[in-house]
Amino acid sequence: MDIDIIGAGIGGLTTAIALEQKGIKTRIFEQADKIKPVGAGVILANNAMQVYENLGLRKIIEENGNHISSMNITKANLNLMSKVDLSFFEKKHKVRNIAIHRGTLQQILMNELKSTDLNLNHHITSVEPNDNGYALMFENGEQIQSSTLIGADGLNSVVRQNLFPNSVIRNAKQICWRGVTDFKLPIKYKNELNEAWGKKDRFGFVQIAENKVYWYALKSFKKDKDEFLVNDIETYFSNYHPIVNEIIDSTKEEQINTVEISDLKPTNIWHKENVCLIGDAAHAMTPNLGQGACQAIEDAYILSMCLHKYDENIAFKEFQKLRLPKAHQVVKASWILGELAHLSNPILIGIRNQLIRLAPSSLNRKQSEQIFQIPNL
Ligand SMILES: Cc1cc2nc3c(=O)[nH]c(=O)nc-3n(C[C@H](O)[C@H](O)[C@H](O)COP(=O)(O)OP(=O)(O)OC[C@H]3O[C@@H](n4cnc5c(N)ncnc54)[C@H](O)[C@@H]3O)c2cc1C
């Protein structure tokens, strides 16, 4: 069985590695002319690291990233409201949570590919079923025949639009700036992700390597993201703890990228005949739980197990059965958390902060437990 994958993001690359390890040959088609690192970090939580442990990549990822032992929600002044202590899960699943530069992770994944045929500069424009499978049409004029296809082409997936034209992208009306900067954090922050919540905005920061910090900042907008300017980020967050402004100030403007936050309204079907969606193409989520890439990585692993065991058609059904309920649960929880984080009414903010502070750590642990658990590894 040969398999074609559209998209060389974290989901597509991890799928190719997992399939290679099961002896299945893949071709990847990626629109970019080179794999460019996004200037941002990514947190690989316990569930993703269990997969990478299984694929033999845990050690190299740990060596190139930074160990995160707790995830904190704080007030704008960095006073702690809630802490998820990750050491419990690290002991249970025998892997750590790692924050890493996206470019570094992409390079590790690319280096791991052995038999996969990676075709850059291939922007897919349509997928047309025919007697032998699918004709894949590319912007560069090429037409390629495929028997089995995986759509790992992200939130705006062309594969999905061809198969399921009625899917709905939801705009969360939040602008997000992400940056990576050379910055020496005080030692107490070294192994923590801290996310500070203000009024209709928040700021997160985490060390991703020695003296390298990844940060993100979000603000709610009314009509469109142009209400805010990248040059004014420091002003928007001037009422936060002084370190927030120091981090922003230390970042070169070209190291900051801007995105609008959106997700995909949960859909009940991810596959049709010999085509299947994974990652953001199937279940894009808002980044509020830091799980989008982790869920794509879980998809990659579970799908490779299903394709190893069954023919494509059954494999895709089994994959959906195993993955859809959990992925949708995370999509929903992420959306709700984003709404909570961006409240504007001071009374509601006070109640929210009080509830977060009072929430028992057993509740936080139970929620994380459900996310970090992976079936049948
Ligand atoms: C601000 C922010 C912070 C985040 N932080 C985290 C985090 O800490 N942890 C975490 O787990 N997740 C995080 N995420 C989510 C995570 O980035 C995504 O869920 C993840 O990248 C999805 O991977 P993917 O491979 O499915 O899709 P993508 O990363 O979108 O990759 C899709 C690939 O397909 C290619 N492609 C697209 N269209 C075509 C086409 N027509 N033809 C050919 N190729 C195409 C693209 O060029 C790209 O290479 C965050 C997201 C955001 C926005």
Ligand as a Chemical Component Dictionary entry (heavy atoms), coordinates in Angstrom:
data_LIG
# 
_chem_comp.id                   LIG 
_chem_comp.type                 NON-POLYMER 
_chem_comp.pdbx_formal_charge   0 
_chem_comp.three_letter_code    LIG 
# 
loop_
_chem_comp_atom.comp_id 
_chem_comp_atom.atom_id 
_chem_comp_atom.alt_atom_id 
_chem_comp_atom.type_symbol 
_chem_comp_atom.charge 
_chem_comp_atom.model_Cartn_x 
_chem_comp_atom.model_Cartn_y 
_chem_comp_atom.model_Cartn_z 
_chem_comp_atom.pdbx_ordinal 
LIG C1  C1  C 0 -0.894 30.851 18.323 1  
LIG C2  C2  C 0 -0.845 29.351 18.271 2  
LIG C3  C3  C 0 -0.157 28.655 19.246 3  
LIG C4  C4  C 0 -0.178 27.253 19.261 4  
LIG N1  N1  N 0 0.496  26.574 20.238 5  
LIG C5  C5  C 0 0.441  25.231 20.275 6  
LIG C6  C6  C 0 1.127  24.479 21.306 7  
LIG O1  O1  O 0 1.828  25.030 22.164 8  
LIG N2  N2  N 0 0.996  23.114 21.301 9  
LIG C7  C7  C 0 0.274  22.471 20.371 10 
LIG O2  O2  O 0 0.177  21.252 20.428 11 
LIG N3  N3  N 0 -0.362 23.153 19.371 12 
LIG C8  C8  C 0 -0.286 24.499 19.300 13 
LIG N4  N4  N 0 -0.908 25.176 18.285 14 
LIG C9  C9  C 0 -1.652 24.438 17.252 15 
LIG C10 C10 C 0 -0.734 23.868 16.203 16 
LIG O3  O3  O 0 0.095  24.870 15.657 17 
LIG C11 C11 C 0 -1.520 23.223 15.068 18 
LIG O4  O4  O 0 -2.595 22.487 15.582 19 
LIG C12 C12 C 0 -0.620 22.279 14.284 20 
LIG O5  O5  O 0 0.406  23.017 13.665 21 
LIG C13 C13 C 0 -1.426 21.502 13.254 22 
LIG O6  O6  O 0 -0.555 20.725 12.487 23 
LIG P1  P1  P 0 -1.008 20.196 11.066 24 
LIG O7  O7  O 0 0.174  19.479 10.525 25 
LIG O8  O8  O 0 -2.307 19.499 11.171 26 
LIG O9  O9  O 0 -1.307 21.518 10.218 27 
LIG P2  P2  P 0 -0.340 22.700 9.793  28 
LIG O10 O10 O 0 0.700  22.940 10.796 29 
LIG O11 O11 O 0 -1.227 23.834 9.419  30 
LIG O12 O12 O 0 0.391  22.152 8.491  31 
LIG C14 C14 C 0 -0.272 22.070 7.258  32 
LIG C15 C15 C 0 0.756  21.947 6.148  33 
LIG O13 O13 O 0 0.064  21.797 4.921  34 
LIG C16 C16 C 0 0.566  22.694 3.962  35 
LIG N5  N5  N 0 -0.526 23.034 3.051  36 
LIG C17 C17 C 0 -1.606 23.796 3.320  37 
LIG N6  N6  N 0 -2.396 23.887 2.241  38 
LIG C18 C18 C 0 -1.801 23.155 1.261  39 
LIG C19 C19 C 0 -2.136 22.880 -0.095 40 
LIG N7  N7  N 0 -3.235 23.380 -0.663 41 
LIG N8  N8  N 0 -1.300 22.083 -0.814 42 
LIG C20 C20 C 0 -0.178 21.571 -0.250 43 
LIG N9  N9  N 0 0.214  21.829 1.033  44 
LIG C21 C21 C 0 -0.614 22.601 1.774  45 
LIG C22 C22 C 0 1.058  23.886 4.779  46 
LIG O14 O14 O 0 2.027  24.655 4.072  47 
LIG C23 C23 C 0 1.628  23.206 6.005  48 
LIG O15 O15 O 0 2.955  22.825 5.826  49 
LIG C24 C24 C 0 -0.882 26.574 18.248 50 
LIG C25 C25 C 0 -1.538 27.285 17.242 51 
LIG C26 C26 C 0 -1.527 28.662 17.244 52 
LIG C27 C27 C 0 -2.260 29.423 16.159 53 
# 
loop_
_chem_comp_bond.comp_id 
_chem_comp_bond.atom_id_1 
_chem_comp_bond.atom_id_2 
_chem_comp_bond.value_order 
_chem_comp_bond.pdbx_ordinal 
LIG C1  C2  SING 1  
LIG C2  C3  SING 2  
LIG C2  C26 DOUB 3  
LIG C3  C4  DOUB 4  
LIG C4  N1  SING 5  
LIG C4  C24 SING 6  
LIG N1  C5  DOUB 7  
LIG C5  C6  SING 8  
LIG C5  C8  SING 9  
LIG C6  O1  DOUB 10 
LIG C6  N2  SING 11 
LIG N2  C7  SING 12 
LIG C7  O2  DOUB 13 
LIG C7  N3  SING 14 
LIG N3  C8  DOUB 15 
LIG C8  N4  SING 16 
LIG N4  C9  SING 17 
LIG N4  C24 SING 18 
LIG C9  C10 SING 19 
LIG C10 O3  SING 20 
LIG C10 C11 SING 21 
LIG C11 O4  SING 22 
LIG C11 C12 SING 23 
LIG C12 O5  SING 24 
LIG C12 C13 SING 25 
LIG C13 O6  SING 26 
LIG O6  P1  SING 27 
LIG P1  O7  DOUB 28 
LIG P1  O8  SING 29 
LIG P1  O9  SING 30 
LIG O9  P2  SING 31 
LIG P2  O10 DOUB 32 
LIG P2  O11 SING 33 
LIG P2  O12 SING 34 
LIG O12 C14 SING 35 
LIG C14 C15 SING 36 
LIG C15 O13 SING 37 
LIG C15 C23 SING 38 
LIG O13 C16 SING 39 
LIG C16 N5  SING 40 
LIG C16 C22 SING 41 
LIG N5  C17 SING 42 
LIG N5  C21 SING 43 
LIG C17 N6  DOUB 44 
LIG N6  C18 SING 45 
LIG C18 C19 SING 46 
LIG C18 C21 DOUB 47 
LIG C19 N7  SING 48 
LIG C19 N8  DOUB 49 
LIG N8  C20 SING 50 
LIG C20 N9  DOUB 51 
LIG N9  C21 SING 52 
LIG C22 O14 SING 53 
LIG C22 C23 SING 54 
LIG C23 O15 SING 55 
LIG C24 C25 DOUB 56 
LIG C25 C26 SING 57 
LIG C26 C27 SING 58 
# 
